[in-house]
Amino acid sequence: MSSSPTILPTPNYTKIISQALDYRESQINVILELTAEGATVPFIARYRKERTGNLDENDIRAIIELQTKEENLHKAKQTAVNGIEELGKMTPELMANIIAAKTLKEVEELYKPYKSKKKTKAMIAIEKGFQVVADAIKKNSLMIPEKLLAEFPREEIIEGAIEIIGAEVSANADLRHSLIAELQKTGDISASKKSDKMLEKLNAKDTEQIPKFALYFAFNSRINRIKPYQILALNRGENLGILNVKLEKDEAILGSMRATYRNLLWLGYAFIEELELGFKLGYEALFGSVENEIRGELSELGEDDSIKTFQTNLQALLMTRPEYGKTILAIDPGYRAGCKMCVIDTLGNPVAFDKMFLHEMENARAKLAGIFKKHSIDVVVVGNGTGCDETCTLVAELFSGDVFVVNESGASVYSASPVAQEEFPDLDSLDRGTVSIGRRYIDPLSELVKVPVGSIGVGMYQHDIAEKKLDEKLGYVVEDVVNEVGISVNNASIYVLQHISWIDKREAKKIYNHRPYKSRAVLQKTLSEKAYLLAIGFLRVPESKEPLDNTDIHPDQYPLAKYILEHGVNSDNFSEHAKEMIALYPDTNRDTVKFIRGAYEQIGVEKRVNSTHTKARKKVAMEDVKEGDIFDGVVRNVVAFGAFVDIWLKNDGLVHVSQMANKFVQNPSEIVSVGDRVKVKVTGIDTKTGKIQLSMKDV
């Protein structure tokens, strides 16, 4: 009869998270309790701050993500234990190693030999009874029982025992942790160009990429000093088949691991030959496993940094000030397929479509003139794609109003998406894309929430990051911005509504189909009880007779808010009114009062104040630019090593982080954001590649 399976004790997640993130355990318990009840991150951050100790959205998500990570680690350990015990292969040392494992990768490595249907050499040696010899060798003794010698050749026994030692070394948790710590402290990562013979096998597209990795053809860096963007560059070069990337095997590290193993064995002197061979065999396997783990951790570090930069850029873009109430001519420029045109009315609806070809200039002028005559166009909006400059020049001949250029990244992706088909079922994809370009000027937030975030065109290396991870992390930005801005429920599209706390597509459609609403109280009849609690504070009804319906203040807080406003309560006189306020809203503290007063003062204030819209002007020819020239530019993208600035050349110029200020700059986002207007000086020109080096120093 088999013994019952070992059930690993459930970890104290609260304690683990508290130690890792440096939050109080009470704060973590509140977050985990609220999320278990179904509360959303925006709701907790805004309306339960009294209980969380003012943790913001990023703090809350960090707690939730680490909880999930630790739960998954525990499940993986239990799965490994169950699997190994079913095979009857569990040993006290292996169990200790699994329990001590700190990462999923480590658990996977420990479990991997037992998941395979094929037995390892070490397993076969153990089945033959060679473990006793391996144990003797670990004591620096080559004692082989006569019984084994009678059954197996001496050479086979010793080779099997060495395999057993190698397997034990590669699975040893103490050695693994020591090697990881040593490599992270003193280890190097290096890269080199693949041989010409290997590069010749690349396809034409990948061959074109080779010069971009010239910086990494003889690259070496301490693991603890490598920049996140360098990690992603190495990964891309390796994946393309251009670079060889590895962690360097240092003799000093090998010696350190040998000393660690000697201490684990309680040996005070050098290894006998067989022990040395077993150790080196295991060390090779251990190093390869640890190399994969460290490379994985480095990749995650690079991805997280890239995503963080992308998030900052995306937030700046989504916070672009809307421009309502204007009749717009939107133009998606192009040569072969022509320039698609769409007239959009003051409510944002497309009312007319046409097309012109830049190589048929007289006909194009006539079409434009006809549109300007028939429609009272207030603004012309042109996408920044091929033919943008020529289109803007042509429009300027016939139109005296403002012409703006908008970033059309992702418009084509949106135009072919199910969202676009649902929104405009009677339009073709080209016309849908043109409408999107025009609406990006009217309300960037409302339009960009419909575009896959990875296609929006800010950030770097986003195509090297797992799509699911990127969408999730960037989705947080969209969620935070939508909920921060506060959505006018009578004007919001379904696509914006479904980013509101707790609102899914079904609820969004229900809200949209029952418009207009005269108050939040009326809206309550449309929402479920849970949706009303978690979403209503983020949905505004400016048309309501109740002023608080146009604020961030939750209806549950209305009695408290009215008391605060009527009695002039603030931080100074809080104590005088505390009893009355707590009776109205039990969680009230000084931060609650501050929040309510601030929210009331923001009635009617548009929180989106950035302006990333750029007025069209004539493109600058590369041959007309020289070093020392100064330009007014617009920041289009911020990355880890600098910012790309549009100075009306074909390509954006790079302001390296070292050229941003007359001081050390750790993070370019400390200096500039997407959409910022900056003055820059040309410091370098590469006419072959079209690359421009810029500086913001001493301009």
C-alpha positions as CSV (number, residue, x, y, z in Angstrom):
1,M,0.0,0.0,0.0
2,S,1.5,3.3,-1.1
3,S,1.9,6.1,1.5
4,S,-0.2,9.2,1.2
5,P,1.3,12.1,-0.9
6,T,3.2,14.8,0.9
7,I,1.2,18.1,1.1
8,L,3.5,21.1,1.3
9,P,2.5,23.7,3.8
10,T,0.9,26.9,2.3
11,P,3.4,29.7,2.5
12,N,2.7,32.9,4.4
13,Y,2.2,35.0,1.3
14,T,1.5,38.2,3.3
15,K,4.9,37.9,5.1
16,I,6.7,37.1,1.8
17,I,5.2,40.1,0.0
18,S,5.8,42.4,3.0
19,Q,9.5,41.5,3.0
20,A,9.9,41.7,-0.7
21,L,8.0,45.0,-1.3
22,D,8.5,46.7,2.1
23,Y,4.8,47.2,2.8
24,R,3.1,46.6,6.2
25,E,1.4,43.2,6.5
26,S,-1.8,45.0,7.4
27,Q,-1.8,46.9,4.1
28,I,-1.2,43.7,2.1
29,N,-4.0,41.9,3.9
30,V,-6.4,44.7,3.1
31,I,-5.5,44.5,-0.6
32,L,-5.8,40.8,-0.8
33,E,-9.2,40.8,1.0
34,L,-10.6,43.6,-1.2
35,T,-9.4,41.9,-4.4
36,A,-10.9,38.6,-3.2
37,E,-14.2,40.4,-2.8
38,G,-13.9,41.5,-6.5
39,A,-12.8,45.2,-5.9
40,T,-10.9,46.6,-8.9
41,V,-7.5,48.3,-8.6
42,P,-8.8,51.8,-9.6
43,F,-11.6,51.5,-7.0
44,I,-9.3,50.4,-4.2
45,A,-6.7,53.1,-5.0
46,R,-9.3,55.9,-5.0
47,Y,-12.1,54.8,-2.6
48,R,-10.3,52.6,-0.1
49,K,-7.1,54.6,0.4
50,E,-8.0,55.1,4.1
51,R,-7.8,51.3,4.6
52,T,-4.7,50.7,2.4
53,G,-2.6,53.5,3.8
54,N,-2.7,55.5,0.5
55,L,-1.3,52.8,-1.8
56,D,-1.6,53.8,-5.4
57,E,-2.5,51.7,-8.5
58,N,1.1,50.6,-9.1
59,D,1.6,49.6,-5.4
60,I,-1.6,47.5,-5.5
61,R,-0.8,45.8,-8.7
62,A,2.7,44.9,-7.4
63,I,1.1,43.2,-4.4
64,I,-1.4,41.3,-6.5
65,E,1.2,40.2,-9.1
66,L,3.7,39.0,-6.4
67,Q,0.8,37.1,-4.7
68,T,0.0,35.3,-8.0
69,K,3.7,34.6,-8.7
70,E,4.2,33.0,-5.2
71,E,1.0,31.0,-5.6
72,N,2.2,29.7,-8.9
73,L,5.6,28.8,-7.4
74,H,3.9,26.9,-4.6
75,K,1.7,25.0,-7.1
76,A,4.7,24.1,-9.2
77,K,6.5,22.7,-6.1
78,Q,3.5,20.6,-5.1
79,T,3.2,19.3,-8.7
80,A,6.9,18.3,-8.7
81,V,6.7,16.6,-5.3
82,N,3.6,14.7,-6.4
83,G,5.2,13.6,-9.6
84,I,8.5,12.4,-8.1
85,E,6.8,10.6,-5.2
86,E,4.5,8.8,-7.6
87,L,7.7,7.4,-9.3
88,G,9.1,6.5,-5.9
89,K,12.2,8.6,-6.5
90,M,11.9,11.2,-3.7
91,T,14.8,11.6,-1.4
92,P,15.2,13.9,1.7
93,E,17.8,16.0,-0.2
94,L,15.6,16.4,-3.3
95,M,12.6,17.3,-1.1
96,A,14.7,19.9,0.7
97,N,15.9,21.3,-2.7
98,I,12.4,21.6,-4.0
99,I,11.1,23.4,-0.8
100,A,14.1,25.8,-0.9
101,A,13.6,26.7,-4.6
102,K,13.1,30.4,-5.1
103,T,12.0,30.4,-8.7
104,L,9.8,28.5,-11.1
105,K,12.8,27.8,-13.3
106,E,14.6,26.2,-10.4
107,V,11.6,23.9,-9.7
108,E,11.4,23.0,-13.3
109,E,15.1,22.1,-13.4
110,L,14.7,19.8,-10.4
111,Y,11.6,18.1,-11.8
112,K,12.8,17.8,-15.4
113,P,14.8,14.6,-15.1
114,Y,11.7,12.8,-13.6
115,K,9.2,14.2,-16.1
116,S,11.1,12.6,-19.0
117,K,10.2,9.1,-20.1
118,K,13.8,8.5,-20.9
119,K,15.9,7.6,-17.8
120,T,19.1,9.6,-17.2
121,K,22.4,7.8,-16.8
122,A,22.3,8.8,-13.1
123,M,18.9,7.1,-12.7
124,I,20.1,3.9,-14.3
125,A,23.2,3.9,-12.1
126,I,21.1,4.3,-9.0
127,E,18.9,1.4,-10.1
128,K,22.0,-0.7,-10.4
129,G,22.9,0.1,-6.9
130,F,25.9,2.4,-7.5
131,Q,24.7,5.0,-5.0
132,V,26.8,3.5,-2.3
133,V,29.9,4.0,-4.4
134,A,28.9,7.6,-5.2
135,D,28.5,8.2,-1.4
136,A,31.9,6.8,-0.8
137,I,33.5,8.9,-3.5
138,K,31.9,12.0,-1.9
139,K,34.0,11.1,1.2
140,N,37.1,11.0,-1.0
141,S,37.1,7.2,-0.8
142,L,36.8,4.7,-3.6
143,M,35.2,1.8,-1.8
144,I,33.4,-0.6,-4.1
145,P,31.5,-3.5,-2.5
146,E,32.6,-6.9,-3.7
147,K,28.9,-7.7,-4.5
148,L,28.8,-5.0,-7.1
149,L,32.2,-6.0,-8.6
150,A,30.9,-9.5,-9.0
151,E,28.0,-8.2,-11.0
152,F,29.4,-5.2,-13.0
153,P,32.7,-4.2,-14.5
154,R,34.7,-1.8,-12.2
155,E,34.8,0.9,-14.9
156,E,31.0,0.8,-15.3
157,I,30.5,1.2,-11.6
158,I,32.8,4.2,-11.3
159,E,31.3,5.9,-14.4
160,G,27.8,5.4,-13.0
161,A,28.9,6.7,-9.6
162,I,30.4,9.8,-11.3
163,E,27.1,10.3,-13.1
164,I,25.2,10.1,-9.8
165,I,27.5,12.7,-8.3
166,G,27.1,15.0,-11.3
167,A,23.3,14.8,-11.1
168,E,23.4,15.6,-7.4
169,V,25.7,18.6,-8.0
170,S,23.5,20.0,-10.7
171,A,20.4,19.6,-8.5
172,N,22.0,21.0,-5.3
173,A,20.0,24.1,-4.1
174,D,22.9,25.5,-2.1
175,L,25.3,25.2,-5.0
176,R,22.7,26.7,-7.3
177,H,22.1,29.7,-5.1
178,S,25.8,30.2,-4.6
179,L,26.5,30.2,-8.3
180,I,23.7,32.6,-9.0
181,A,24.9,35.0,-6.4
182,E,28.5,34.7,-7.6
183,L,27.6,35.3,-11.3
184,Q,25.3,38.3,-10.4
185,K,28.2,39.8,-8.4
186,T,31.2,39.2,-10.6
187,G,30.0,37.4,-13.7
188,D,30.2,38.7,-17.3
189,I,27.9,38.5,-20.2
190,S,29.5,38.6,-23.7
191,A,28.4,38.8,-27.3
192,S,30.2,38.2,-30.6
193,K,29.3,38.2,-34.3
194,K,28.4,34.8,-35.7
195,S,30.8,33.5,-38.4
196,D,30.5,34.8,-41.9
197,K,29.4,31.3,-42.9
198,M,26.5,31.4,-40.5
199,L,25.5,35.0,-41.5
200,E,25.4,33.9,-45.2
201,K,22.5,31.6,-44.3
202,L,20.3,34.5,-43.2
203,N,17.4,35.6,-45.4
204,A,17.6,39.0,-47.1
205,K,15.4,40.8,-44.5
206,D,17.6,39.6,-41.6
207,T,20.8,40.3,-43.4
208,E,19.8,44.0,-43.6
209,Q,19.7,44.0,-39.8
210,I,23.4,43.0,-39.4
211,P,24.8,46.6,-39.3
212,K,22.4,47.6,-36.5
213,F,24.2,45.2,-34.2
214,A,27.8,46.4,-34.9
215,L,28.1,47.7,-31.3
216,Y,27.7,44.1,-30.0
217,F,30.1,42.3,-32.3
218,A,32.7,42.3,-29.5
219,F,30.6,43.1,-26.4
220,N,31.4,42.4,-22.8
221,S,29.7,43.7,-19.6
222,R,29.4,42.8,-16.0
223,I,26.0,41.2,-15.5
224,N,25.1,43.6,-12.7
225,R,26.0,46.6,-14.9
226,I,24.4,45.8,-18.2
227,K,21.7,48.3,-19.4
228,P,18.1,46.9,-19.9
229,Y,18.0,48.0,-23.5
230,Q,21.3,46.3,-24.1
231,I,19.8,43.0,-22.9
232,L,16.9,43.4,-25.4
233,A,19.4,44.2,-28.2
234,L,21.5,41.1,-27.4
235,N,18.3,39.0,-27.4
236,R,17.1,40.3,-30.7
237,G,20.6,39.9,-32.3
238,E,20.7,36.3,-31.0
239,N,17.2,35.5,-32.2
240,L,17.9,36.9,-35.6
241,G,21.0,34.6,-35.8
242,I,23.5,37.5,-35.9
243,L,25.0,37.3,-32.4
244,N,26.4,34.6,-30.1
245,V,25.5,35.5,-26.5
246,K,26.7,33.7,-23.4
247,L,27.7,34.1,-19.7
248,E,31.5,33.8,-19.3
249,K,32.8,30.7,-17.5
250,D,35.3,32.2,-15.1
251,E,38.0,29.9,-13.5
252,A,37.6,32.0,-10.3
253,I,33.9,31.2,-10.1
254,L,34.6,27.5,-10.8
255,G,37.1,27.5,-7.9
256,S,34.6,29.2,-5.6
257,M,31.9,26.6,-6.4
258,R,34.4,23.8,-5.8
259,A,35.1,25.3,-2.4
260,T,31.4,25.6,-1.6
261,Y,30.9,21.9,-2.6
262,R,33.9,20.8,-0.5
263,N,32.3,22.6,2.5
264,L,28.9,21.0,1.8
265,L,30.7,17.6,1.9
266,W,32.6,18.5,5.0
267,L,35.9,17.7,3.2
268,G,39.0,19.6,4.3
269,Y,41.2,18.5,1.5
270,A,41.4,18.2,-2.4
271,F,39.1,15.9,-4.3
272,I,40.2,12.6,-5.5
273,E,40.0,12.2,-9.3
274,E,36.6,10.6,-9.4
275,L,35.1,13.3,-7.2
276,E,36.6,15.9,-9.4
277,L,35.1,14.4,-12.5
278,G,31.7,14.1,-10.9
279,F,31.8,17.7,-9.7
280,K,32.9,19.1,-13.0
281,L,30.2,17.1,-14.8
282,G,27.6,18.5,-12.5
283,Y,29.0,22.0,-12.6
284,E,28.7,22.0,-16.4
285,A,25.0,21.1,-16.2
286,L,24.4,23.5,-13.3
287,F,26.1,26.3,-15.1
288,G,24.0,25.8,-18.2
289,S,20.8,25.7,-16.2
290,V,21.8,28.8,-14.1
291,E,22.8,30.6,-17.3
292,N,19.3,30.0,-18.7
293,E,17.8,31.3,-15.5
294,I,19.9,34.4,-15.3
295,R,19.4,35.1,-19.0
296,G,15.7,34.7,-18.3
297,E,15.8,37.1,-15.4
298,L,17.8,39.6,-17.4
299,S,15.3,39.4,-20.2
300,E,12.5,40.1,-17.8
301,L,14.4,43.1,-16.4
302,G,14.9,44.4,-20.0
303,E,11.2,43.8,-20.8
304,D,10.0,45.4,-17.6
305,D,12.2,48.5,-18.2
306,S,11.0,48.7,-21.8
307,I,7.4,48.4,-20.8
308,K,7.8,51.0,-18.1
309,T,9.2,53.5,-20.6
310,F,6.3,52.5,-23.0
311,Q,3.8,53.1,-20.2
312,T,5.2,56.6,-19.5
313,N,5.0,57.5,-23.2
314,L,1.6,56.0,-23.7
315,Q,0.2,57.9,-20.7
316,A,1.5,61.2,-22.1
317,L,-0.1,60.4,-25.4
318,L,-3.4,59.4,-23.9
319,M,-3.5,62.6,-21.8
320,T,-3.4,64.7,-24.9
321,R,-6.0,67.6,-24.7
322,P,-9.2,66.9,-26.8
323,E,-10.4,69.3,-29.4
324,Y,-14.2,69.1,-29.6
325,G,-16.7,71.0,-31.7
326,K,-14.8,71.4,-35.0
327,T,-15.5,70.2,-38.5
328,I,-12.4,68.3,-39.7
329,L,-11.0,67.1,-43.0
330,A,-9.0,64.0,-42.2
331,I,-6.5,62.9,-44.8
332,D,-4.6,59.6,-44.9
333,P,-1.8,60.4,-47.3
334,G,-0.3,58.0,-49.8
335,Y,1.0,57.7,-53.4
336,R,0.0,54.4,-54.9
337,A,-3.4,54.0,-53.3
338,G,-4.0,57.8,-53.2
339,C,-4.8,60.1,-50.3
340,K,-8.0,59.0,-48.6
341,M,-10.1,61.9,-47.3
342,C,-13.0,62.1,-44.8
343,V,-15.1,65.0,-43.5
344,I,-15.9,64.6,-39.8
345,D,-18.6,66.8,-38.3
346,T,-18.6,68.6,-34.9
347,L,-19.9,65.5,-33.2
348,G,-17.1,63.3,-34.5
349,N,-19.3,61.5,-37.2
350,P,-17.9,60.8,-40.7
351,V,-20.2,62.6,-43.2
352,A,-18.3,62.4,-46.6
353,F,-15.5,60.5,-48.2
354,D,-13.3,61.1,-51.2
355,K,-9.8,60.3,-52.6
356,M,-7.2,62.2,-54.5
357,F,-3.9,61.3,-56.1
358,L,-0.8,63.4,-55.7
359,H,0.5,62.6,-59.2
360,E,-2.8,64.0,-60.6
361,M,-2.2,67.5,-59.1
362,E,-4.9,69.5,-60.9
363,N,-7.6,66.9,-60.2
364,A,-6.4,66.8,-56.5
365,R,-6.7,70.6,-56.2
366,A,-10.2,70.5,-57.7
367,K,-11.3,67.8,-55.2
368,L,-9.9,69.7,-52.2
369,A,-11.4,72.9,-53.4
370,G,-14.8,71.2,-53.7
371,I,-14.6,69.9,-50.2
372,F,-13.6,73.3,-48.7
373,K,-16.5,74.9,-50.6
374,K,-19.1,72.4,-49.7
375,H,-18.1,71.9,-46.0
376,S,-17.1,74.6,-43.5
377,I,-13.8,72.9,-42.5
378,D,-12.2,74.3,-39.3
379,V,-9.1,72.1,-39.2
380,V,-7.3,69.7,-41.6
381,V,-5.7,66.7,-40.0
382,V,-3.1,64.7,-41.9
383,G,-1.5,61.4,-41.0
384,N,2.3,61.4,-40.8
385,G,2.7,58.5,-43.3
386,T,4.2,58.5,-46.8
387,G,3.2,61.6,-48.8
388,C,2.4,63.7,-45.6
389,D,4.7,66.6,-46.6
390,E,3.4,66.9,-50.2
391,T,-0.2,66.6,-48.9
392,C,0.3,69.4,-46.4
393,T,1.9,71.6,-49.0
394,L,-1.1,71.1,-51.3
395,V,-3.6,71.8,-48.6
396,A,-1.8,75.0,-47.6
397,E,-2.3,76.3,-51.1
398,L,-6.1,76.1,-50.7
399,F,-6.8,76.4,-47.0
400,S,-5.9,79.3,-44.7
401,G,-6.8,77.5,-41.4
402,D,-4.7,75.2,-39.2
403,V,-3.3,72.0,-40.6
404,F,-2.1,69.5,-38.0
405,V,-0.1,66.3,-38.5
406,V,-1.0,63.3,-36.2
407,N,0.8,60.0,-35.6
408,E,-1.1,57.4,-37.6
409,S,0.7,54.4,-36.0
410,G,-1.8,51.6,-35.5
411,A,-4.5,53.1,-37.7
412,S,-4.2,50.4,-40.3
413,V,-4.3,47.7,-37.5
414,Y,-7.4,49.3,-36.1
415,S,-9.1,49.6,-39.5
416,A,-9.0,45.8,-40.1
417,S,-9.9,44.9,-36.5
418,P,-13.3,43.5,-35.3
419,V,-13.7,46.7,-33.3
420,A,-13.6,48.8,-36.5
421,Q,-15.9,46.4,-38.3
422,E,-18.4,46.6,-35.5
423,E,-18.1,50.4,-35.3
424,F,-18.3,51.0,-39.1
425,P,-19.8,47.9,-40.8
426,D,-20.5,49.7,-44.0
427,L,-17.1,51.2,-44.5
428,D,-14.0,49.6,-46.1
429,S,-10.8,49.4,-44.0
430,L,-9.2,52.4,-45.8
431,D,-12.0,54.7,-44.9
432,R,-12.1,53.4,-41.3
433,G,-8.4,54.2,-41.0
434,T,-9.0,57.8,-42.2
435,V,-11.8,58.3,-39.7
436,S,-9.4,57.1,-37.0
437,I,-6.7,59.6,-38.0
438,G,-9.2,62.5,-37.8
439,R,-10.6,61.4,-34.5
440,R,-7.1,61.2,-33.0
441,Y,-7.1,65.0,-33.2
442,I,-10.6,65.3,-31.7
443,D,-10.1,63.0,-28.7
444,P,-6.9,60.9,-28.7
445,L,-8.0,58.9,-25.6
446,S,-11.3,57.8,-27.1
447,E,-9.7,56.8,-30.3
448,L,-6.5,55.1,-29.1
449,V,-8.3,52.8,-26.7
450,K,-9.6,51.0,-29.8
451,V,-6.0,50.4,-31.1
452,P,-3.9,47.4,-29.9
453,V,-1.6,49.2,-27.5
454,G,1.5,47.6,-29.0
455,S,0.8,49.2,-32.4
456,I,0.5,52.8,-31.1
457,G,4.1,53.6,-32.0
458,V,5.8,54.8,-28.8
459,G,8.3,52.6,-27.0
460,M,11.1,50.3,-28.1
461,Y,11.5,46.5,-28.6
462,Q,7.8,46.0,-27.9
463,H,7.7,43.4,-30.7
464,D,10.2,41.3,-28.7
465,I,8.0,41.2,-25.7
466,A,5.3,38.6,-25.2
467,E,2.1,40.1,-26.6
468,K,0.0,39.0,-23.6
469,K,2.4,40.6,-21.1
470,L,2.7,43.8,-23.1
471,D,-1.1,44.1,-23.6
472,E,-1.7,43.5,-19.8
473,K,0.9,46.1,-18.7
474,L,-0.1,48.8,-21.2
475,G,-3.8,48.0,-20.5
476,Y,-3.1,49.2,-16.9
477,V,-2.1,52.6,-18.3
478,V,-5.3,52.9,-20.4
479,E,-7.3,51.8,-17.4
480,D,-5.6,54.3,-15.1
481,V,-5.9,57.2,-17.5
482,V,-9.6,56.5,-18.3
483,N,-10.5,56.3,-14.7
484,E,-8.3,59.3,-13.7
485,V,-9.8,61.6,-16.4
486,G,-13.4,60.7,-15.4
487,I,-15.7,59.9,-18.2
488,S,-18.8,61.8,-19.2
489,V,-21.2,58.9,-19.5
490,N,-23.5,60.6,-22.0
491,N,-20.7,61.2,-24.5
492,A,-18.4,58.2,-24.0
493,S,-18.1,55.5,-26.6
494,I,-18.6,51.8,-25.7
495,Y,-14.8,51.3,-26.2
496,V,-14.0,53.9,-23.5
497,L,-16.7,52.7,-21.2
498,Q,-15.3,49.2,-21.1
499,H,-12.1,50.5,-19.5
500,I,-14.0,51.9,-16.5
501,S,-13.6,50.0,-13.2
502,W,-15.6,46.7,-13.3
503,I,-17.3,47.6,-16.7
504,D,-17.0,44.9,-19.3
505,K,-18.2,45.0,-22.9
506,R,-21.7,43.8,-22.0
507,E,-22.1,46.4,-19.3
508,A,-20.7,49.1,-21.6
509,K,-23.2,48.3,-24.3
510,K,-26.0,48.4,-21.7
511,I,-24.9,51.8,-20.5
512,Y,-24.5,53.1,-24.0
513,N,-27.8,51.9,-25.2
514,H,-29.8,53.5,-22.3
515,R,-28.4,57.1,-22.8
516,P,-28.9,59.9,-21.9
517,Y,-28.8,60.0,-18.2
518,K,-29.9,62.9,-16.0
519,S,-28.0,61.8,-12.9
520,R,-25.9,59.0,-11.3
521,A,-29.1,58.0,-9.5
522,V,-30.8,57.3,-12.9
523,L,-27.7,55.4,-14.0
524,Q,-28.0,53.2,-10.9
525,K,-31.1,51.6,-12.5
526,T,-29.0,50.4,-15.5
527,L,-26.1,49.0,-13.5
528,S,-25.9,45.9,-11.3
529,E,-25.4,46.5,-7.6
530,K,-21.7,45.4,-7.9
531,A,-21.1,47.5,-11.0
532,Y,-22.7,50.6,-9.4
533,L,-20.5,50.3,-6.4
534,L,-17.2,49.8,-8.3
535,A,-17.8,52.0,-11.4
536,I,-20.1,54.9,-10.5
537,G,-17.4,57.1,-9.1
538,F,-15.6,57.0,-12.4
539,L,-18.7,57.9,-14.5
540,R,-19.7,61.5,-14.6
541,V,-23.0,63.1,-15.4
542,P,-22.3,66.8,-16.1
543,E,-26.0,67.3,-17.0
544,S,-27.1,66.4,-13.5
545,K,-28.6,68.9,-11.1
546,E,-26.5,67.3,-8.4
547,P,-23.0,69.0,-8.8
548,L,-21.3,66.0,-7.1
549,D,-22.4,63.8,-10.0
550,N,-19.7,65.6,-12.0
551,T,-16.8,64.8,-9.6
552,D,-14.6,61.9,-8.5
553,I,-16.6,61.7,-5.3
554,H,-18.4,58.4,-4.8
555,P,-22.2,58.6,-4.0
556,D,-21.4,56.7,-0.8
557,Q,-19.4,59.8,0.2
558,Y,-22.1,62.4,-0.8
559,P,-23.4,62.9,2.8
560,L,-19.8,63.4,4.0
561,A,-19.0,65.7,1.1
562,K,-21.9,67.9,1.8
563,Y,-21.1,68.1,5.5
564,I,-17.4,69.0,4.7
565,L,-18.5,71.7,2.2
566,E,-21.2,73.2,4.4
567,H,-19.0,73.3,7.5
568,G,-15.8,74.3,5.8
569,V,-13.9,71.3,7.1
570,N,-10.2,71.0,6.3
571,S,-7.0,69.4,7.8
572,D,-6.7,72.2,10.4
573,N,-10.2,71.7,11.9
574,F,-10.6,68.0,11.2
575,S,-10.6,67.0,14.9
576,E,-13.5,69.3,15.6
577,H,-15.7,67.5,13.1
578,A,-14.3,64.0,13.2
579,K,-17.1,62.4,15.2
580,E,-19.8,63.7,12.9
581,M,-17.9,62.8,9.8
582,I,-17.1,59.2,10.9
583,A,-20.8,58.7,11.6
584,L,-21.5,59.6,7.9
585,Y,-18.6,57.7,6.4
586,P,-16.8,55.3,8.9
587,D,-13.4,55.3,7.1
588,T,-13.0,59.1,7.2
589,N,-9.6,60.6,7.9
590,R,-7.7,63.7,6.9
591,D,-6.9,62.2,3.5
592,T,-10.6,61.7,2.8
593,V,-11.3,65.3,3.5
594,K,-8.4,66.4,1.2
595,F,-9.7,64.1,-1.6
596,I,-13.2,65.4,-1.4
597,R,-12.2,69.1,-1.3
598,G,-9.8,68.6,-4.2
599,A,-12.4,66.7,-6.3
600,Y,-15.1,69.4,-5.7
601,E,-12.6,72.1,-6.8
602,Q,-12.0,70.1,-10.1
603,I,-15.6,70.3,-11.3
604,G,-15.6,71.1,-15.0
605,V,-11.8,71.0,-15.2
606,E,-10.3,69.0,-18.1
607,K,-7.4,66.9,-16.7
608,R,-5.9,66.3,-20.1
609,V,-3.8,69.3,-20.7
610,N,-0.9,68.0,-22.9
611,S,-0.9,68.9,-26.5
612,T,0.9,66.5,-28.8
613,H,-0.8,67.8,-31.9
614,T,1.7,69.5,-34.2
615,K,1.0,72.1,-36.9
616,A,2.2,71.1,-40.3
617,R,5.2,72.8,-41.7
618,K,7.6,72.2,-44.6
619,K,9.9,69.3,-44.3
620,V,13.6,70.0,-44.0
621,A,15.9,68.4,-46.6
622,M,18.8,66.4,-45.3
623,E,21.2,68.3,-47.6
624,D,20.2,71.6,-46.1
625,V,21.1,70.6,-42.5
626,K,24.5,71.1,-41.0
627,E,26.1,70.6,-37.6
628,G,25.4,73.4,-35.3
629,D,21.9,74.1,-36.8
630,I,19.2,74.7,-34.1
631,F,15.7,73.5,-34.5
632,D,12.4,73.7,-32.6
633,G,11.3,70.0,-32.4
634,V,8.6,67.8,-30.9
635,V,9.4,64.7,-28.8
636,R,7.9,61.7,-30.5
637,N,9.4,58.8,-28.4
638,V,11.3,58.5,-25.2
639,V,13.5,55.4,-24.7
640,A,16.0,54.3,-22.1
641,F,19.0,55.9,-23.8
642,G,17.4,59.1,-25.0
643,A,14.6,60.7,-26.9
644,F,13.7,60.8,-30.6
645,V,12.7,64.3,-31.7
646,D,10.9,65.4,-34.9
647,I,12.7,68.3,-36.5
648,W,10.8,67.9,-39.8
649,L,13.4,65.7,-41.5
650,K,12.4,62.3,-42.9
651,N,13.7,60.6,-39.8
652,D,13.5,61.7,-36.2
653,G,16.8,62.7,-34.6
654,L,18.2,61.2,-31.4
655,V,19.0,63.2,-28.3
656,H,21.2,60.8,-26.3
657,V,20.6,60.9,-22.6
658,S,24.1,62.4,-22.1
659,Q,23.0,65.3,-24.3
660,M,19.8,66.2,-22.5
661,A,21.1,68.5,-19.7
662,N,24.3,69.9,-18.2
663,K,24.0,67.3,-15.4
664,F,23.9,63.5,-15.1
665,V,20.5,62.2,-16.2
666,Q,19.5,58.7,-15.0
667,N,16.2,58.5,-16.8
668,P,15.3,60.5,-20.0
669,S,11.7,60.6,-18.7
670,E,12.9,62.9,-15.9
671,I,13.6,65.6,-18.6
672,V,11.1,65.1,-21.5
673,S,7.8,63.5,-22.3
674,V,6.1,62.5,-25.6
675,G,4.7,65.7,-27.1
676,D,7.1,68.1,-25.5
677,R,8.3,71.0,-27.6
678,V,12.1,71.2,-27.3
679,K,14.9,73.3,-28.9
680,V,17.7,71.1,-30.2
681,K,21.1,71.5,-31.9
682,V,22.4,69.2,-34.6
683,T,25.7,67.5,-33.4
684,G,26.1,64.8,-36.0
685,I,24.8,63.8,-39.5
686,D,25.1,60.4,-41.2
687,T,23.9,60.9,-44.8
688,K,24.1,57.2,-45.6
689,T,21.7,56.1,-42.9
690,G,19.8,59.3,-42.4
691,K,20.6,59.3,-38.7
692,I,20.8,62.6,-36.9
693,Q,22.4,63.2,-33.5
694,L,20.9,66.1,-31.5
695,S,21.7,67.9,-28.3
696,M,19.5,69.9,-25.9
697,K,22.6,71.2,-24.0
698,D,23.6,74.9,-24.3
699,V,20.8,75.6,-26.8
